[in-house]
Amino acid sequence: IIEPLASRCAKFRFKPLSQEIMSSRIQYICQEEGLILDPD
């Protein structure tokens, strides 16, 4: 991205999520959507 455009953008830095956090979030979403998720 050229500098004049980049200077107008918000910059976010994200760290990788742990396996435990991803797993619990996916389980929560499936539960809220009424989906059955195989734990394997």
N, C-alpha and C positions, 0 to 999 in steps of 0.2 A: 504494500500500500504506500502511495506517495506521502511524503511528510505532511503537506498541508491537510490532507484528509486524516491521517493518523493522529495529528495533534487535536482534532475535534472529537476523537473517539475516546470512550472510557476503556481503560485497560484492566483486565481481570487476570489474575494468576490463580490457577487451580492446582491443588496437589492431588495425586492419585488417591482414590478411595480404597480403604482396606477391604479385603474379601468379606469380612464380618459385616461391615456397614452396608456394602452393596447387597449382600444376601438378605439382611433384615429389611432393607428398603423394598426389594423386589417382593418379598413375602407380604409386606404391608400392602403394596399396590395390588397384588393378586387377591388378597383378602378383600380389599375395598371394591374391586371389580367383580368379585364373585367367581374368580378363577381358581381351579385346583392346580397346584404346582407340585410336581414330583420333586422331592428334595435331592434327588440324584442329579 
